[in-house]
Amino acid sequence: MRIVTTLAELRELEPPRRGDAPGRRAVVMTMGALHAGHLALVRTARVSADQVVVSVFVNPLQFNDAGDLASYPRTLEADAALLESAGVDVLFAPEASAMYPHGDPTVTVSAGAIGEVLEGAHRPGHFDGVLTVVLKLMHLVRPDVAFFGQKDAQQLIAIRAMVRDLDLPVQIQAVPTVRDTDGLALSSRNVHLSSEERERALSLSRALNAARQAAEAGASVVDTLAAGRAVLAHAADVVVDYLAALDPSDSHPVAGDHRGDVVIAVAATVGATRLIDNVVTRIR
């Protein structure tokens, strides 16, 4: 595995080959502190492409809390070992000064209406920062396909919208959320949970499961959400930001009479750690 840290090195990567023909390049973008969820993205990319590039970059533009940025786990040496064992071809691990040599960029990408609801409302500017770094990495890596986790559902929706609206020549593929044996969605932030907090955090996945079961049994949007909220109502010391049914095309909450695919998304704070999770289901 080759490790590169500068934009110039990244631009100079040899194009992938498949025998005598051009090959297929995949990218997986991460902020490091890698876990099995990230490795699921890498394994899927490895099967799908001739060359796999993984970025590890804690992007300051997507943090609206300096303390959250400072406390975000950074484990580059361990991350590199995991990626090499997973068969990654190139690890791009720049410093912020390499990505943004002139300081915060003057020109950025706006998430538009997607950045004004749910996660966007709770974290102003977050999705603008995400889309700005994703677009920059797309230009630098020039991938044929990019893999993102379903756990960050609203982020995935925003990236797909950007690719569509700006006509980027890249395919976006989602990989299902990876969960621990107890059902908790894997997240780099889980390391901040105490054992008691982790047990309380399971209320998020249990609420989503209750909502999905209600939807699969034929419940309306209102009753589907009520089933999930009933679980959260009994969760001690879990501060819920939202439990909502989202339109998978634009991440806006759907109407009560909606029929079709939905993303049931939840966000809550357990102790000092804010967690998100979701399930994809269908209102019949």
C-alpha positions as CSV (number, residue, x, y, z in Angstrom):
1,M,0.0,0.0,0.0
2,R,1.3,3.4,-0.9
3,I,0.7,6.3,1.5
4,V,0.5,9.8,0.1
5,T,0.1,13.0,2.0
6,T,0.1,15.8,-0.6
7,L,-2.3,16.8,-3.3
8,A,0.5,16.6,-5.9
9,E,1.2,12.9,-5.1
10,L,-2.5,12.1,-5.3
11,R,-2.8,13.8,-8.7
12,E,0.1,11.8,-10.0
13,L,-1.3,8.3,-9.2
14,E,-0.9,5.9,-12.0
15,P,-4.4,5.1,-13.5
16,P,-5.7,1.6,-12.8
17,R,-5.4,-1.1,-15.4
18,R,-7.3,-4.3,-16.1
19,G,-4.9,-6.2,-18.3
20,D,-4.4,-4.1,-21.4
21,A,-7.5,-2.1,-20.8
22,P,-8.2,0.8,-18.5
23,G,-9.3,-0.2,-15.0
24,R,-11.8,1.0,-12.5
25,R,-10.8,3.2,-9.5
26,A,-12.8,3.3,-6.3
27,V,-12.6,5.7,-3.4
28,V,-13.7,5.4,0.2
29,M,-13.6,8.7,2.2
30,T,-13.2,8.5,5.9
31,M,-12.1,10.5,8.9
32,G,-10.2,7.7,10.4
33,A,-10.6,5.9,13.7
34,L,-11.6,3.0,11.5
35,H,-13.9,0.2,12.5
36,A,-15.7,-2.8,10.9
37,G,-18.1,-0.4,9.2
38,H,-15.4,1.3,7.3
39,L,-13.8,-2.0,6.4
40,A,-17.1,-3.2,4.9
41,L,-16.9,-0.2,2.6
42,V,-13.3,-1.1,1.7
43,R,-14.1,-4.8,1.1
44,T,-17.0,-3.8,-1.2
45,A,-14.7,-1.4,-3.1
46,R,-12.0,-4.0,-3.4
47,V,-14.4,-6.5,-5.1
48,S,-15.7,-3.8,-7.4
49,A,-12.6,-2.0,-8.6
50,D,-9.1,-2.6,-9.8
51,Q,-7.6,0.2,-7.6
52,V,-8.9,1.3,-4.2
53,V,-8.0,4.7,-2.7
54,V,-9.0,5.4,0.9
55,S,-8.7,8.9,2.4
56,V,-8.2,9.5,6.1
57,F,-8.8,13.2,6.8
58,V,-10.6,14.8,9.8
59,N,-12.2,17.7,7.9
60,P,-12.4,20.8,10.0
61,L,-15.1,22.4,7.7
62,Q,-17.8,19.9,8.8
63,F,-17.4,20.7,12.5
64,N,-19.3,23.5,14.1
65,D,-17.9,22.8,17.5
66,A,-14.2,23.2,18.1
67,G,-14.3,20.9,21.0
68,D,-15.8,18.1,18.9
69,L,-13.1,18.6,16.3
70,A,-10.4,18.5,18.9
71,S,-11.8,15.3,20.6
72,Y,-12.4,13.4,17.4
73,P,-10.3,10.2,17.6
74,R,-7.2,10.1,15.5
75,T,-5.5,6.7,15.0
76,L,-3.7,6.9,11.8
77,E,-1.0,4.3,12.5
78,A,-3.7,1.7,13.4
79,D,-5.8,2.8,10.5
80,A,-3.0,2.3,8.0
81,A,-2.3,-1.2,9.3
82,L,-6.0,-2.2,8.9
83,L,-6.2,-0.7,5.4
84,E,-3.0,-2.5,4.2
85,S,-4.4,-5.8,5.5
86,A,-7.6,-5.1,3.6
87,G,-5.8,-4.8,0.3
88,V,-6.0,-1.0,-0.2
89,D,-3.8,0.3,-2.9
90,V,-3.4,4.0,-1.8
91,L,-4.0,5.7,1.5
92,F,-4.3,9.5,1.3
93,A,-3.7,11.0,4.7
94,P,-3.2,14.8,4.4
95,E,-2.9,17.5,7.0
96,A,-5.4,20.2,7.0
97,S,-2.7,22.6,5.7
98,A,-2.3,20.3,2.6
99,M,-6.0,20.2,1.9
100,Y,-6.6,23.9,2.6
101,P,-3.2,25.6,2.0
102,H,-4.8,29.1,2.0
103,G,-6.9,28.5,5.1
104,D,-10.7,27.9,4.9
105,P,-11.7,28.0,1.3
106,T,-13.5,31.1,0.0
107,V,-15.6,29.0,-2.4
108,T,-17.6,26.1,-0.9
109,V,-20.5,23.9,-1.8
110,S,-23.9,24.6,-0.4
111,A,-26.2,21.7,0.6
112,G,-29.2,23.9,0.0
113,A,-32.4,22.7,1.5
114,I,-30.9,19.4,2.6
115,G,-28.6,21.3,5.0
116,E,-31.6,23.0,6.7
117,V,-33.4,20.0,8.1
118,L,-32.7,17.5,10.9
119,E,-28.9,17.0,11.0
120,G,-28.4,20.2,9.0
121,A,-30.6,22.1,11.5
122,H,-28.8,20.7,14.5
123,R,-25.3,21.2,12.9
124,P,-25.4,24.4,10.8
125,G,-22.9,24.3,8.0
126,H,-22.1,20.6,8.5
127,F,-23.3,19.4,5.2
128,D,-21.7,22.3,3.3
129,G,-18.4,21.2,4.8
130,V,-19.0,17.6,3.9
131,L,-19.9,18.4,0.3
132,T,-17.0,20.7,-0.1
133,V,-14.4,18.1,0.9
134,V,-16.1,15.3,-1.0
135,L,-16.1,17.4,-4.2
136,K,-12.5,18.3,-3.7
137,L,-11.5,14.6,-3.1
138,M,-13.6,13.6,-6.2
139,H,-11.5,16.1,-8.3
140,L,-8.2,14.9,-6.8
141,V,-8.9,11.1,-6.9
142,R,-10.9,11.0,-10.1
143,P,-12.8,7.8,-9.1
144,D,-15.2,5.8,-11.2
145,V,-17.1,4.8,-8.1
146,A,-17.3,6.1,-4.5
147,F,-18.6,4.1,-1.5
148,F,-20.5,5.6,1.4
149,G,-22.2,4.0,4.4
150,Q,-25.9,4.0,4.8
151,K,-25.6,5.0,8.5
152,D,-25.0,8.6,7.5
153,A,-28.2,8.6,5.6
154,Q,-28.7,12.4,5.2
155,Q,-25.1,12.7,4.1
156,L,-25.6,10.1,1.5
157,I,-28.6,11.9,0.2
158,A,-26.7,15.1,0.0
159,I,-23.8,13.6,-1.8
160,R,-26.1,11.9,-4.4
161,A,-27.8,15.2,-5.0
162,M,-24.5,17.0,-5.5
163,V,-23.3,14.4,-8.0
164,R,-26.6,14.6,-9.8
165,D,-26.9,18.4,-9.8
166,L,-23.2,19.1,-10.7
167,D,-23.0,16.3,-13.2
168,L,-20.0,14.6,-11.6
169,P,-18.8,11.5,-13.6
170,V,-18.8,9.2,-10.6
171,Q,-21.1,6.4,-9.4
172,I,-22.3,6.6,-5.8
173,Q,-22.8,3.2,-4.0
174,A,-24.3,2.8,-0.5
175,V,-23.1,0.0,1.8
176,P,-25.5,-1.1,4.5
177,T,-24.9,-0.1,8.1
178,V,-22.7,-2.4,10.1
179,R,-23.9,-3.2,13.6
180,D,-22.3,-4.8,16.6
181,T,-23.8,-8.0,18.0
182,D,-26.1,-6.0,20.3
183,G,-27.5,-4.0,17.4
184,L,-25.6,-0.7,18.1
185,A,-24.5,0.9,14.8
186,L,-20.8,1.1,14.6
187,S,-19.4,4.6,14.9
188,S,-16.0,6.1,15.7
189,R,-17.8,8.1,18.4
190,N,-18.8,4.9,20.3
191,V,-15.4,4.9,22.0
192,H,-16.6,7.8,24.1
193,L,-19.5,5.7,25.6
194,S,-19.1,4.1,29.0
195,S,-20.5,0.6,29.5
196,E,-23.7,2.1,31.0
197,E,-24.1,4.7,28.3
198,R,-23.6,2.0,25.6
199,E,-26.5,0.0,27.1
200,R,-28.7,3.2,27.0
201,A,-27.6,3.8,23.4
202,L,-29.2,0.6,22.4
203,S,-32.6,2.3,22.6
204,L,-31.8,4.0,19.2
205,S,-31.6,0.7,17.3
206,R,-34.5,-0.7,19.3
207,A,-36.7,2.3,18.4
208,L,-35.8,1.9,14.7
209,N,-36.6,-1.8,14.8
210,A,-40.0,-1.1,16.4
211,A,-40.7,1.5,13.7
212,R,-39.6,-0.8,10.9
213,Q,-41.7,-3.6,12.2
214,A,-44.7,-1.3,12.4
215,A,-44.2,-0.2,8.8
216,E,-43.8,-3.8,7.6
217,A,-47.1,-4.6,9.3
218,G,-48.8,-1.9,7.3
219,A,-48.7,1.1,9.7
220,S,-49.0,4.6,8.5
221,V,-46.1,7.1,8.8
222,V,-47.7,8.5,11.9
223,D,-48.1,5.1,13.6
224,T,-44.7,3.9,12.4
225,L,-43.1,6.9,14.1
226,A,-45.3,6.4,17.2
227,A,-43.9,2.9,17.6
228,G,-40.4,4.1,17.6
229,R,-41.1,7.0,19.9
230,A,-42.7,4.7,22.4
231,V,-39.4,2.9,22.8
232,L,-37.4,6.1,23.2
233,A,-40.0,7.4,25.8
234,H,-38.8,4.7,28.2
235,A,-35.1,5.3,27.5
236,A,-33.5,6.8,30.6
237,D,-31.0,9.6,30.2
238,V,-31.2,9.6,26.4
239,V,-31.8,13.1,25.0
240,V,-33.6,12.7,21.6
241,D,-33.1,15.3,18.9
242,Y,-35.5,13.7,16.4
243,L,-37.0,10.5,15.1
244,A,-38.3,11.2,11.6
245,A,-39.4,9.6,8.4
246,L,-37.3,11.0,5.5
247,D,-37.9,11.1,1.8
248,P,-34.8,9.3,0.4
249,S,-34.5,11.7,-2.4
250,D,-34.2,15.0,-0.5
251,S,-34.1,14.0,3.2
252,H,-37.1,16.1,4.1
253,P,-39.7,14.6,6.5
254,V,-42.5,12.9,4.5
255,A,-46.2,13.7,4.9
256,G,-48.4,11.6,7.1
257,D,-50.2,10.1,4.1
258,H,-46.9,9.2,2.4
259,R,-46.7,5.8,0.6
260,G,-43.4,4.4,-0.6
261,D,-39.8,4.2,0.5
262,V,-38.7,6.1,3.6
263,V,-35.6,6.4,5.8
264,I,-36.5,6.3,9.5
265,A,-33.7,8.4,11.1
266,V,-32.9,9.0,14.8
267,A,-30.4,11.3,16.6
268,A,-29.9,11.4,20.3
269,T,-27.3,12.3,22.9
270,V,-26.2,9.7,25.4
271,G,-24.0,11.1,28.1
272,A,-21.8,13.5,26.2
273,T,-21.9,11.6,22.9
274,R,-24.3,12.4,20.1
275,L,-25.3,9.4,18.0
276,I,-27.3,8.9,14.7
277,D,-28.8,5.8,13.2
278,N,-31.4,4.9,10.6
279,V,-33.2,2.1,8.8
280,V,-34.7,2.0,5.3
281,T,-38.2,0.7,5.0
282,R,-41.4,1.1,3.0
283,I,-44.8,2.5,4.0
284,R,-47.4,0.5,2.2
